[in-house]
Amino acid sequence: MGASDPMIPELCSPASSRICVNCGVVYLPTIQPLASCPICDDERVTRPKAQAWTTTRELAATHTCEIRECESGLASIGVTPAFAIGQRALLVEQSDGCILWDCISLVDRAAIDYINARGGLKAIAISHPHFYGCMAEWSAAFGGAPVYLHEADREWVPHVPPDIVFWNGDTREIAPGVTLVRAGGHFEGGSVMHVAQAASGRGALLTGDVVMVTQYGSGVSFMRSYPTFVPLRAAQVRHIQSILEPFAFDAIYGAWWDRVIDLDGATIVARTAQQYLEILTRKDS
């Protein structure tokens, strides 16, 4: 639950933490910056020509959190001006507090006040390493809200705050009607979040880019690496297809402001998965 007197961002850690300017993931303060960001050394992020770092204090001096309401009980929170990968987080309201899906690189007073007015933050859940952002600072700003990460991605966590909860298996219900689902693919522990009460009770899937909502909300895609256009293997697509089949959802909210599918989300995912499988398993003559 939210703290009664949450800390402002620069007081969430004893010293200003370092942020990779390319991916936006926060690392603990060090005397000397790392030579490179381990997450950006992987081919699943567009690599910078040269490694650059900023700090949580410096970012807070030049950027703010922007909040946009998506539907009743669901809002987006992003960094403005756009920073690093440019993703937005999603805030799910419930009667006993809110859940933050995915994370950004900044938490500020406006975001804290907005969330506390809606009951505080009771949990954070993150799809995969590219969206870790300043998860420790977000947790600390709300009195140690638990951060749910899949165990399969433990190796990518830059530091392990005391409030991280590593979960196992394919599903984990973290609140009534809110279920984490390990889809895999993009990352071994890559997860999506099903919110049964969203979309006027028709259900919504919050996907980051584990299931990528394509431009203009016209469809979805499944990729191991978006910068290098490497698709998933057929077995990974089948897993996504089968693990999501039991969940009812009409809407899909992706990782960026305009990546939203309003209707027929489950049908679109199932149809796209089948199209991928037909291509991936086709034997050319």
C-alpha positions in Angstrom: 0.0 0.0 0.0 1.1 3.6 -0.5 3.1 5.3 2.2 1.4 8.1 4.1 4.4 10.4 3.4 6.1 9.0 0.3 9.6 10.1 -0.5 10.4 12.3 -3.5 12.5 10.7 -6.1 15.9 12.0 -5.1 15.4 10.7 -1.5 14.4 7.2 -2.6 18.0 6.0 -2.5 20.9 7.2 -0.4 22.7 8.5 -3.4 21.6 9.4 -6.9 21.5 6.2 -9.0 22.9 6.0 -12.5 20.6 5.5 -15.5 21.5 4.2 -18.9 20.5 6.9 -21.4 19.9 4.2 -24.1 17.5 1.8 -22.3 16.5 3.8 -19.2 17.4 1.1 -16.7 18.7 2.3 -13.3 21.8 0.9 -11.7 23.1 1.5 -8.2 25.5 4.4 -7.6 29.1 3.5 -8.4 32.4 5.5 -8.1 33.0 5.0 -11.8 30.3 4.4 -14.4 30.1 0.9 -15.9 31.9 0.6 -19.2 28.7 -0.5 -20.8 25.1 -1.4 -19.9 24.7 -5.2 -19.8 21.1 -4.9 -21.0 22.2 -2.8 -24.0 25.0 -5.2 -24.8 22.4 -7.8 -25.8 21.1 -7.7 -29.4 17.5 -7.2 -28.3 18.1 -3.5 -27.8 19.4 -1.0 -30.4 22.9 -0.5 -29.2 24.2 3.1 -28.7 27.3 4.2 -30.6 28.7 5.2 -27.2 27.6 4.4 -23.7 26.1 7.4 -21.9 24.8 7.7 -18.3 22.7 10.2 -16.4 21.4 10.1 -12.8 18.0 10.0 -11.2 18.6 13.6 -9.9 19.6 14.9 -13.3 16.6 13.3 -15.0 14.2 14.7 -12.4 15.6 18.2 -13.1 14.7 18.0 -16.8 11.8 15.6 -17.2 8.4 15.0 -15.6 5.9 12.2 -15.4 3.0 12.6 -17.8 -0.3 10.9 -16.9 -3.1 10.0 -19.4 -6.3 8.2 -18.5 -7.0 5.3 -20.9 -10.3 4.1 -19.6 -12.1 4.0 -16.2 -9.6 2.5 -13.7 -6.7 2.4 -16.1 -4.1 5.1 -16.8 -0.8 5.5 -18.6 2.3 7.1 -17.0 5.2 8.1 -19.2 8.3 10.3 -19.1 8.1 13.7 -20.9 10.1 14.7 -22.9 10.5 11.2 -24.1 13.5 9.4 -22.6 15.4 6.2 -23.6 13.1 3.6 -25.1 10.1 5.9 -24.5 7.7 3.3 -23.0 4.8 4.1 -20.8 3.8 2.3 -17.6 0.1 1.4 -17.0 -1.7 1.9 -13.7 -4.6 -0.4 -12.8 -6.9 0.9 -10.0 -8.5 -1.5 -7.6 -10.6 -0.9 -4.5 -7.6 -1.5 -2.1 -4.9 0.3 -4.1 -3.2 0.3 -7.5 -1.0 -2.0 -9.5 1.8 -0.5 -11.8 2.5 -2.5 -14.9 5.9 -2.1 -16.3 8.1 0.8 -15.2 9.7 4.0 -16.4 12.9 5.8 -15.4 11.3 8.5 -13.3 8.9 8.8 -10.3 8.0 12.4 -9.3 5.6 14.2 -7.0 2.8 14.5 -9.5 2.8 10.7 -10.1 3.0 10.0 -6.4 0.1 12.3 -5.6 -2.0 10.9 -8.5 -1.6 7.3 -7.3 -2.1 8.1 -3.6 -5.4 9.8 -4.4 -6.4 6.4 -5.8 -5.5 4.4 -2.8 -1.7 4.1 -3.1 0.4 1.5 -4.9 0.1 -2.1 -3.6 2.2 -3.8 -6.3 4.5 -3.4 -9.3 4.8 -6.0 -12.0 7.2 -5.9 -15.0 7.1 -7.7 -18.3 10.8 -8.0 -19.0 14.2 -6.4 -18.5 13.9 -3.6 -21.0 11.2 -2.0 -18.8 12.8 -2.3 -15.3 13.3 1.5 -15.3 13.7 2.8 -11.8 11.7 0.0 -10.2 13.5 0.3 -6.8 12.7 4.0 -6.6 9.1 3.4 -7.5 8.9 0.7 -4.8 10.6 2.9 -2.2 8.3 5.9 -3.0 5.3 3.8 -1.9 6.7 2.2 1.3 8.2 -0.9 -0.3 5.5 -2.0 -2.7 6.5 -5.5 -3.9 8.0 -5.8 -7.4 7.0 -9.0 -9.3 9.6 -10.3 -11.8 9.7 -13.7 -13.3 12.5 -16.0 -12.0 13.6 -16.8 -15.5 14.9 -13.3 -16.0 16.7 -13.0 -12.6 20.1 -12.8 -14.3 19.1 -9.4 -15.9 18.2 -7.6 -12.7 20.9 -5.0 -12.2 20.4 -5.0 -8.4 17.9 -6.8 -6.2 16.0 -4.5 -3.9 14.5 -6.2 -0.8 11.0 -5.9 -2.1 11.5 -7.9 -5.3 9.3 -11.0 -5.6 10.6 -13.6 -8.1 7.7 -15.8 -9.2 7.8 -19.1 -11.0 5.7 -21.1 -13.4 3.4 -19.9 -16.1 0.8 -17.9 -14.1 0.6 -15.9 -10.9 -2.5 -14.1 -9.6 -1.3 -11.0 -7.7 -4.8 -9.5 -7.0 -8.4 -10.5 -7.6 -8.8 -10.6 -11.4 -5.2 -9.6 -12.1 -3.0 -12.4 -13.4 0.6 -12.5 -14.6 1.2 -14.8 -17.5 4.6 -16.0 -18.6 4.4 -15.8 -22.4 8.2 -16.1 -22.9 9.6 -15.5 -26.4 11.1 -12.1 -26.3 12.8 -13.0 -23.0 12.6 -16.4 -21.2 10.6 -14.8 -18.4 8.7 -12.3 -20.6 5.3 -11.8 -19.1 2.0 -10.1 -19.8 -0.7 -9.1 -17.4 -4.4 -10.0 -17.7 -6.9 -7.6 -16.1 -10.3 -9.2 -16.0 -12.2 -6.0 -15.0 -10.7 -3.8 -17.7 -12.4 -2.8 -21.0 -15.8 -2.6 -19.2 -15.4 -6.1 -17.9 -14.5 -7.7 -21.3 -10.9 -8.0 -20.1 -7.6 -6.5 -21.2 -4.1 -7.8 -21.8 -1.2 -5.5 -20.8 1.7 -6.8 -22.9 4.7 -4.5 -23.0 6.3 -5.7 -26.2 6.3 -9.4 -25.3 3.2 -9.3 -27.5 3.9 -6.2 -29.6 0.9 -4.1 -30.6 1.9 -2.8 -34.0 1.7 0.8 -35.3 -1.8 2.3 -35.2 -3.1 -0.6 -33.2 -3.7 -2.6 -36.3 -2.4 -6.0 -35.1 0.3 -7.7 -33.0 3.7 -9.4 -33.6 6.0 -11.8 -31.8 9.7 -11.3 -32.0 12.9 -12.3 -30.2 14.7 -9.1 -31.3 12.9 -6.1 -32.7 16.1 -4.2 -33.7 17.4 -7.1 -35.7 14.0 -8.4 -36.9 14.6 -11.9 -35.5 11.3 -13.8 -35.1 10.5 -16.4 -32.4 10.8 -20.1 -33.0 7.6 -22.0 -33.8 7.6 -23.7 -30.3 7.7 -20.2 -28.6 4.8 -19.0 -30.7 2.8 -22.1 -29.8 3.5 -21.5 -26.1 2.1 -17.9 -26.4 -0.9 -19.2 -28.3 -1.7 -21.9 -25.8 -1.0 -20.0 -22.6 -3.2 -17.0 -23.6 -6.1 -19.1 -25.0 -7.9 -19.5 -21.6 -8.0 -15.8 -21.0 -10.8 -13.6 -22.2 -9.7 -10.1 -23.4 -11.0 -7.6 -25.8 -8.4 -4.8 -25.4 -4.6 -5.0 -25.6 -2.4 -2.2 -24.2 1.1 -2.2 -25.5 4.2 -0.4 -24.3 3.8 3.0 -26.0 1.1 5.6 -26.0 -0.5 4.8 -29.3 -0.1 1.0 -29.2 -3.7 0.0 -28.2 -6.2 -2.5 -29.6 -9.7 -1.7 -28.5 -11.7 -4.7 -29.8 -11.2 -8.4 -30.7 -7.8 -8.6 -29.0 -8.0 -12.3 -28.3 -9.1 -13.1 -31.8 -6.2 -11.0 -33.3 -3.6 -12.7 -31.1 -4.9 -16.2 -32.0 -5.1 -15.3 -35.7 -1.6 -13.8 -35.8 -0.1 -16.7 -33.9 -1.6 -19.1 -36.5 -0.2 -17.0 -39.3 3.3 -17.0 -37.8 3.1 -20.8 -37.3 2.1 -21.3 -40.9 5.1 -19.4 -42.1 7.6 -20.7 -39.6 6.7 -24.4 -40.2 6.2 -24.1 -44.0 8.5 -26.4 -46.0 9.4 -24.7 -49.2 9.6 -27.0 -52.3 
